[in-house]
Amino acid sequence: MTSDITYPLNIGPVHPAFKEPIKFMFRIEGEKVLGADIDFGYTHRAIERIAQERNFTQIIYLLERVCGICSFSHPLAYCLAIEDVAGIEVSSRARYIRTIVGELERLHSHLLWAGVAAHEIGFDTLFMYTWNIREKVLDCLEELTGNRINYAMLTIGGVRRDITADNAQTIHQVLEYYEELYNRTSEILLDDLTLRARTEGVGVLTTEQADLLCAVGPTARGSGLMKDVRVDYPVNAYYEIPWLKPISPRDIGKEPIGDVYDRMAVRVLEIQQSIKIIQFCIENLPEGDINTDSSAVKMINTLKKLEGEGVGRYEAPRGEVCHYVILDKQEHPVQIKVKAPTYSNGFTWAPMLTNIEIADIPIVIASIDPCVACADRMTYVQTDGSRTTISWEELHAKSIQKYKGVRKRWVK
């Protein structure tokens, strides 16, 4: 027997299950969630505006702080955008090194997510296990770059540090470590009865919904939407890897339905894929320079004479990162726009959080691997203080209006 009486349930903006401030407003009937509204806007940091006061090199280190877990992905997308405007050709060795560091970051990000997901369902033994083995890749990144996160590895036109023979040996040891543990780790994450009971059929996002809501990364691939920037728009060394393809639950013989289990399966399989990509890059690492120009001052002097628009796209661990820049003969971009994966995937929460149990809310929210501060923009508010929902057509028109205003102001 069901009741027609529904109640509101507000969670956030501060809650132990959330690592960042965000507010969810649920409509519940008993223990069942009938629908949800999501309210962003509590951690806007104005990074895009701050970037307009930094020179081209300083912006790289600012953008590392967009997201600590994607602290290679964001500056890489920015460097790709600037290189797009300037027509800079990155050397083969630098492209391979970028790929290696990016995939090491993907390894540590997916292991971090697995621990967080386990914690959200109360499986703290698995949380401690995955975070313990994650230490190995963080130690490797520290040896390569000097930091466990915020690597300061990138520069426009290449990378700042080379991979030596000793570094390559360390990477091989790390990959062997994860290869030995992979079967055991995947068995726990994909076959454990507790995990399956808490994730199968929970938080479903169909292929059609994923496509309509512009889902990206493991969230999209878990729903059977085969999109991956590394394959669709390859940069760095990705287009030289002949066997590279988007991962989906079909790779373990399961037809995707888009539940939490499917999103978990994609990340587990991508751990194995990242190991193979890094092995390929180490074994085929070309000789040559690692940087187009070792002088940052000289590079800035070159870039401040340019004008034009550039776009950089990269498949971060959470999904596509896109950076857009406008140059207009100044010592910094006159416009920079950052599109993080959570900005796209946040919309997918609405269908995922419908017709689930209250107890499943934390794991469903965590299943897209959200980074709220990356996605925070604004809430559209009327002068009387009331919130307003605008249609897709109005949003599109406002986007065009803003874009034309930027071009009119900065691009002659």
C-alpha positions in Angstrom: 0.0 0.0 0.0 1.4 3.4 -1.0 0.6 6.8 0.4 -0.2 9.9 -1.7 1.6 12.1 0.9 5.0 13.3 -0.1 7.5 15.2 2.0 10.5 17.4 1.3 14.0 16.3 2.3 16.8 18.8 2.1 20.4 17.5 2.2 23.2 20.1 2.2 24.8 22.4 1.4 27.0 21.0 4.2 26.6 17.3 4.9 29.1 14.5 6.0 28.3 12.6 2.7 29.5 15.5 0.6 33.1 16.6 0.2 32.0 20.0 -1.1 29.0 22.3 -0.5 26.0 21.5 -2.6 22.3 21.4 -1.9 19.8 18.7 -2.9 16.1 19.1 -2.4 14.3 15.7 -2.6 10.7 14.8 -2.7 10.1 11.6 -0.8 7.2 9.2 -0.1 8.2 7.0 2.8 11.7 5.7 1.9 11.3 6.3 -1.8 12.7 9.3 -3.6 10.3 10.7 -6.2 12.5 13.4 -7.6 15.2 15.9 -6.8 16.3 19.5 -7.5 20.0 20.4 -7.3 21.3 23.7 -6.2 24.9 24.6 -7.1 26.6 27.9 -6.4 28.1 27.6 -2.9 31.8 27.4 -3.9 32.3 29.8 -6.9 35.9 30.8 -7.0 36.1 33.2 -10.0 39.1 31.3 -11.5 38.2 32.4 -15.0 38.2 36.0 -14.0 41.5 35.7 -12.0 43.1 34.1 -15.1 42.6 37.4 -16.9 45.1 39.0 -14.5 47.8 36.4 -15.0 50.3 36.0 -17.8 50.2 32.9 -20.0 52.6 30.9 -17.9 51.1 31.8 -14.5 47.7 30.7 -15.7 49.0 27.1 -16.0 49.6 26.9 -12.2 46.3 28.7 -11.4 44.3 26.1 -13.5 46.0 23.2 -11.7 43.9 24.4 -8.7 40.6 24.1 -10.5 40.6 20.5 -9.3 43.2 18.7 -7.2 42.4 15.3 -8.7 42.4 16.7 -12.3 45.4 18.9 -11.7 47.0 17.7 -14.9 43.9 17.6 -17.1 42.8 21.3 -16.8 46.2 22.9 -17.5 46.7 20.4 -20.3 43.4 21.5 -22.0 44.5 25.1 -21.5 48.0 24.5 -23.1 46.2 22.7 -26.0 44.0 25.7 -26.5 46.9 28.2 -26.5 48.9 25.9 -28.8 45.8 25.8 -31.1 45.9 29.6 -31.4 49.6 29.9 -31.8 50.0 26.9 -34.1 52.7 25.4 -31.8 53.8 21.9 -32.8 54.6 19.8 -29.6 57.5 17.4 -30.0 56.8 13.6 -30.0 58.6 13.0 -26.8 56.6 15.7 -25.0 53.4 14.3 -26.3 54.2 10.9 -25.0 55.3 12.2 -21.6 52.0 14.2 -21.4 50.1 10.9 -22.1 52.0 9.0 -19.4 51.4 11.6 -16.7 47.7 11.9 -17.7 47.2 8.2 -17.5 49.0 8.0 -14.1 46.5 10.7 -12.9 43.6 8.6 -14.3 44.9 5.6 -12.3 45.0 7.5 -9.0 41.7 9.2 -9.7 39.8 6.0 -10.3 41.3 4.3 -7.2 40.4 7.4 -5.2 36.8 7.2 -6.5 36.6 3.5 -5.7 37.5 4.3 -2.1 35.0 7.1 -1.8 32.2 4.9 -3.3 33.0 2.2 -0.8 32.9 4.7 2.0 29.5 6.0 0.9 27.9 2.5 1.3 29.8 1.8 4.6 32.4 -0.6 3.2 35.3 1.1 4.9 37.6 -1.9 4.6 37.5 -1.5 0.8 37.9 2.2 1.2 41.2 1.7 3.1 42.3 -1.0 0.7 41.9 1.1 -2.4 43.4 4.2 -0.9 46.4 2.2 0.4 47.2 0.8 -3.1 46.7 4.3 -4.5 49.8 5.5 -2.6 52.0 3.7 -5.1 50.9 5.8 -8.1 51.1 9.0 -6.0 54.7 8.1 -5.0 55.4 7.6 -8.7 54.0 11.0 -9.7 56.0 12.6 -6.9 59.2 11.1 -8.3 58.3 12.3 -11.8 57.1 15.8 -11.0 58.0 16.7 -7.5 54.4 16.6 -6.2 51.7 14.1 -5.5 49.2 16.5 -6.9 49.5 19.9 -8.6 52.4 18.5 -10.7 53.7 21.7 -12.4 54.6 19.4 -15.2 53.2 21.3 -18.2 54.3 24.3 -20.2 53.0 25.7 -23.4 54.7 23.8 -26.2 55.7 20.7 -24.1 56.6 19.6 -20.6 59.0 21.0 -18.0 60.6 17.7 -16.9 61.9 14.7 -18.9 61.4 11.0 -18.0 64.8 9.5 -17.3 65.8 5.9 -17.5 65.5 5.7 -13.7 62.0 7.2 -13.9 61.0 4.7 -16.6 62.2 1.9 -14.3 60.1 3.2 -11.5 57.0 3.4 -13.7 57.5 -0.2 -14.8 57.7 -1.3 -11.2 54.4 0.6 -10.4 52.7 -0.9 -13.4 53.8 -4.4 -12.4 52.5 -3.7 -8.9 49.0 -2.8 -10.2 49.0 -5.7 -12.7 49.6 -8.1 -9.8 46.8 -6.6 -7.8 44.3 -6.0 -10.7 42.5 -9.3 -10.7 42.0 -9.2 -6.9 40.9 -5.5 -7.0 38.5 -6.1 -9.9 37.1 -9.2 -8.2 36.3 -7.2 -5.1 34.8 -4.2 -6.9 32.8 -6.2 -9.5 31.9 -9.5 -7.9 31.5 -8.7 -4.2 27.9 -9.5 -3.2 27.6 -6.5 -0.9 28.7 -4.1 -3.6 26.5 -5.7 -6.2 23.5 -5.5 -4.0 24.0 -1.8 -3.3 24.8 -0.8 -6.9 22.9 -3.0 -9.4 19.7 -1.4 -10.7 20.4 1.7 -8.6 20.7 5.2 -10.1 19.9 4.2 -13.6 20.7 6.6 -16.5 19.6 5.2 -19.8 21.6 5.7 -23.1 18.9 8.1 -24.3 19.1 10.2 -21.1 22.9 10.2 -21.2 22.8 11.5 -24.7 20.1 14.1 -24.1 21.8 15.4 -21.0 25.3 15.5 -22.6 26.9 13.1 -20.1 30.6 12.6 -20.4 33.3 10.2 -19.2 32.6 7.0 -17.3 29.1 8.4 -16.6 28.3 8.3 -20.3 30.2 5.1 -21.1 28.4 3.3 -18.2 25.2 4.1 -20.0 26.5 2.6 -23.3 27.2 6.0 -24.9 30.5 5.4 -26.6 32.2 8.7 -26.3 35.8 9.3 -25.3 37.9 12.4 -26.3 41.0 10.2 -26.4 39.5 8.3 -29.3 37.1 10.8 -30.9 39.5 13.8 -30.8 42.9 12.3 -30.0 45.8 14.5 -28.9 49.2 13.7 -27.4 50.1 10.1 -28.1 46.6 8.7 -28.2 46.2 8.7 -31.9 49.3 6.5 -32.2 47.8 3.7 -30.0 46.1 1.4 -32.5 44.0 -0.6 -30.0 42.6 2.3 -28.0 38.8 2.3 -27.7 36.1 3.6 -25.4 35.5 1.3 -22.4 31.9 0.1 -21.6 30.4 -2.7 -19.5 30.1 -4.7 -22.7 33.9 -5.4 -22.2 32.9 -7.8 -19.3 30.0 -9.2 -21.3 27.3 -7.1 -19.7 24.8 -5.0 -21.6 24.9 -1.6 -20.0 21.7 -0.3 -18.3 23.4 2.8 -16.8 23.3 2.0 -13.1 26.0 2.6 -10.5 27.4 -0.8 -11.1 28.0 -0.1 -14.8 29.7 3.2 -14.0 31.9 1.4 -11.5 32.7 -1.3 -14.1 33.9 1.3 -16.6 36.3 2.8 -14.1 37.7 -0.6 -13.0 38.3 -1.6 -16.7 39.9 1.8 -17.4 42.5 1.1 -14.7 43.6 -1.8 -16.7 43.5 0.2 -19.9 45.6 3.0 -18.4 48.2 0.5 -17.4 48.4 -0.7 -21.0 48.6 2.9 -22.4 51.4 3.8 -20.0 53.3 0.6 -21.0 52.9 1.4 -24.7 54.2 5.0 -24.2 57.2 3.9 -22.1 58.2 1.2 -24.6 57.8 3.6 -27.6 59.0 6.8 -26.0 60.7 8.9 -28.8 63.9 10.7 -28.4 64.1 14.5 -28.8 63.3 17.8 -27.1 60.6 18.1 -24.4 59.9 21.7 -25.0 59.3 24.0 -28.0 61.0 26.9 -26.1 62.7 26.6 -22.8 62.4 30.4 -22.1 59.0 31.3 -20.5 59.7 35.0 -21.2 60.4 34.4 -24.9 57.2 32.3 -25.1 55.1 35.1 -23.5 56.6 37.7 -25.8 55.6 35.5 -28.8 52.0 34.9 -27.5 51.3 38.5 -26.6 51.7 39.4 -30.3 48.9 37.0 -31.4 45.2 37.3 -31.7 42.6 34.6 -32.3 40.6 31.8 -30.6 41.6 28.4 -29.5 40.0 25.3 -28.0 41.6 22.5 -26.0 39.8 19.2 -25.2 41.0 16.4 -23.1 39.5 13.2 -21.5 40.0 13.8 -17.8 39.3 10.9 -15.4 35.7 12.3 -14.9 35.1 13.0 -18.6 35.7 15.7 -21.1 37.5 18.9 -20.1 37.2 21.8 -22.5 39.1 25.1 -22.4 38.4 28.0 -24.7 40.6 31.1 -25.0 40.7 34.4 -26.9 44.0 36.1 -27.5 44.1 39.8 -28.4 47.8 41.0 -28.4 48.0 41.2 -24.7 50.2 39.5 -22.0 47.3 37.2 -21.0 44.2 35.8 -22.7 41.4 38.3 -22.7 38.9 35.5 -22.3 39.2 32.0 -20.9 36.3 29.6 -20.4 36.5 26.3 -18.5 34.0 23.5 -18.9 34.6 20.8 -16.4 33.0 17.3 -16.7 30.8 17.8 -13.6 29.2 20.8 -15.3 27.8 18.3 -17.9 27.3 15.3 -15.6 25.5 17.3 -12.9 22.4 17.3 -15.0 22.3 13.5 -15.0 21.6 13.4 -11.3 17.9 14.3 -11.9 16.9 11.0 -13.5 19.4 9.0 -11.4 17.9 10.2 -8.2 14.4 9.3 -9.1 12.7 6.2 -7.8 15.6 5.2 -5.5 15.7 4.6 -1.8 16.9 7.3 0.6 19.8 5.1 1.7 21.1 5.0 -2.0 21.3 8.8 -2.3 25.0 9.0 -1.3 26.3 6.3 -3.7 24.2 7.6 -6.6 25.6 11.2 -6.1 29.1 9.8 -5.8 28.7 7.6 -8.9 29.4 10.5 -11.3 32.6 11.3 -9.3 31.5 14.9 -8.8 33.8 17.9 -8.4 31.4 20.6 -7.3 33.9 23.5 -7.2 34.9 22.7 -10.8 31.4 23.1 -12.0 30.2 26.0 -9.9 28.9 28.9 -12.0 25.8 30.8 -10.9 22.1 30.7 -10.2 19.9 32.9 -12.3 18.0 35.1 -9.9 15.3 37.8 -10.5 15.7 41.2 -8.9 13.0 40.3 -6.3 15.2 37.4 -5.1 13.2 34.6 -6.8 15.0 31.9 -8.7 14.2 31.4 -12.4 14.3 28.3 -14.6 15.0 29.2 -18.2 14.4 27.1 -21.3 17.0 25.5 -23.5 16.2 28.1 -26.2 16.7 31.0 -23.8 20.0 29.5 -22.5 21.2 29.1 -26.1 20.2 32.7 -26.9 22.0 34.0 -23.8 25.1 32.1 -24.7 25.2 33.5 -28.2 24.6 37.0 -26.8 27.5 36.7 -24.4 29.8 35.3 -27.0 29.0 38.1 -29.4 29.6 40.6 -26.7 33.1 39.1 -25.9 34.0 39.1 -29.6 32.8 42.7 -30.1 34.9 43.9 -27.1 38.1 42.0 -27.7 38.4 40.7 -31.3 38.8 43.4 -33.9 
